């Protein structure tokens, strides 16, 4: 039997503060998730059949292309954004680096800019769409110029 004087319990205030912080983090995640559900999502498959992006948000309207990933805190490993039509992007006001994949009308990879940092621009002549992925994703799924991607609806 333990002596009650040797057992220490955390102060009630610290538990309350932890609960409040956890609740705020959960609310922030829920808000981000609900905002992202308003987007049209597609799945992008690589040339070897591997999923390149299973939650690819489609930015096919001018305001969505202009805003892009501005204000997003991060991208999950299998998230991305497909901007079309577009042949250039900027990372002004972004908080994280991204892999940029320039695609033609048939979703063939024209060029890749790996790990593009915030406050940069990138473009490719004759590109019809731009795929923004988390930094390092192209290397993970082995996507290279000349590969052709396939897509489907979620």
C-alpha positions in Angstrom: 0.0 0.0 0.0 1.3 3.4 -1.0 1.5 6.4 1.3 -0.7 9.1 -0.1 1.9 11.7 0.7 4.4 10.2 -1.8 1.9 10.3 -4.7 1.9 13.6 -6.5 -0.9 14.6 -8.8 -0.6 17.4 -11.4 -2.2 20.7 -10.4 -5.7 21.1 -11.7 -4.7 24.3 -13.5 -2.1 22.5 -15.7 -4.6 19.8 -16.7 -7.1 22.4 -17.6 -4.5 24.3 -19.7 -3.5 21.1 -21.4 -7.1 20.3 -22.2 -7.8 23.8 -23.6 -4.6 23.6 -25.7 -5.6 20.2 -27.0 -9.1 21.4 -27.8 -7.8 24.4 -29.7 -5.4 22.2 -31.8 -8.3 19.9 -32.6 -10.6 22.9 -33.6 -7.8 24.2 -35.8 -7.4 20.8 -37.5 -11.2 20.5 -37.9 -11.4 24.0 -39.5 -8.6 23.2 -42.0 -10.3 19.8 -42.8 -13.7 21.5 -43.4 -12.1 24.2 -45.6 -10.4 21.5 -47.7 -13.6 19.5 -48.2 -15.0 22.4 -50.2 -12.4 21.7 -52.9 -12.9 19.3 -55.8 -10.5 16.4 -55.1 -8.9 14.0 -57.6 -6.4 11.2 -57.3 -3.2 11.3 -59.3 -1.5 8.0 -60.2 2.2 7.8 -61.3 3.5 5.8 -64.3 4.3 2.8 -62.1 0.8 2.7 -60.6 1.8 4.3 -57.3 -0.4 7.0 -55.9 1.3 10.4 -56.3 -1.4 12.4 -54.7 -4.5 10.9 -53.1 -6.0 14.2 -52.0 -5.2 16.5 -55.0 -7.2 19.7 -54.7 -8.3 21.0 -58.1 -7.8 24.8 -58.6 -9.6 25.3 -61.9 -11.0 28.8 -61.2 -9.1 32.0 -61.2 -9.4 32.9 -57.5 -8.4 29.4 -56.4 -5.4 29.4 -58.7 -4.3 32.9 -57.5 -4.7 31.8 -53.8 -3.3 28.3 -54.2 -1.6 27.2 -51.0 -1.3 30.6 -49.4 -2.4 30.5 -45.8 -2.0 26.7 -45.6 0.2 25.6 -42.7 1.4 22.5 -44.5 0.5 19.6 -46.9 0.2 16.1 -45.8 2.5 13.6 -47.5 -0.2 12.6 -50.0 -1.9 15.9 -50.5 -1.3 18.4 -53.3 -2.9 21.0 -55.5 -3.4 20.9 -59.3 -3.7 24.4 -60.9 -5.1 24.4 -64.4 -4.7 26.1 -66.7 -1.4 27.5 -65.5 2.2 27.6 -66.6 3.7 29.4 -63.6 3.4 29.7 -59.9 4.7 31.8 -57.0 5.3 30.9 -53.4 4.9 34.4 -52.0 3.3 34.3 -48.5 3.7 30.5 -48.3 5.1 28.9 -45.1 6.7 25.8 -46.5 8.7 24.5 -49.5 7.0 22.4 -52.2 7.8 20.2 -55.2 6.5 21.8 -58.4 5.6 19.6 -61.4 4.8 21.2 -64.7 2.4 19.2 -66.9 1.1 19.4 -70.4 -2.5 18.8 -71.6 -2.1 15.0 -71.4 -0.6 15.2 -67.8 2.9 14.4 -69.1 5.6 15.8 -66.9 7.5 18.6 -68.6 9.7 19.7 -65.7 10.1 19.4 -62.0 11.3 22.1 -59.6 12.1 20.2 -56.3 11.9 21.9 -52.9 10.9 25.3 -54.1 11.2 27.6 -51.1 8.8 30.4 -50.1 9.0 33.7 -51.9 10.1 32.2 -55.2 8.6 31.9 -58.7 8.7 29.1 -61.3 7.4 28.7 -64.8 7.6 26.5 -67.8 6.7 27.4 -71.4 4.0 25.2 -72.9 2.9 23.9 -69.5 -0.9 23.5 -69.2 -1.1 22.7 -65.5 1.0 22.9 -62.4 1.0 20.3 -59.6 2.1 21.4 -56.2 3.2 18.6 -53.8 5.0 18.4 -50.4 8.7 18.9 -50.7 10.4 15.6 -51.5 7.3 13.8 -52.8 8.5 13.6 -56.4 11.6 11.8 -55.2 9.6 9.5 -53.0 7.3 8.3 -55.8 10.0 8.5 -58.5 8.3 11.0 -60.8 10.6 12.3 -63.6 10.2 14.5 -66.7 8.7 12.4 -69.5 6.4 10.4 -67.2 2.7 10.6 -67.7 0.3 10.8 -64.8 -3.3 9.4 -64.7 -6.2 10.8 -62.7 -9.5 9.8 -61.2 -12.2 11.2 -59.0 -12.4 10.7 -55.2 
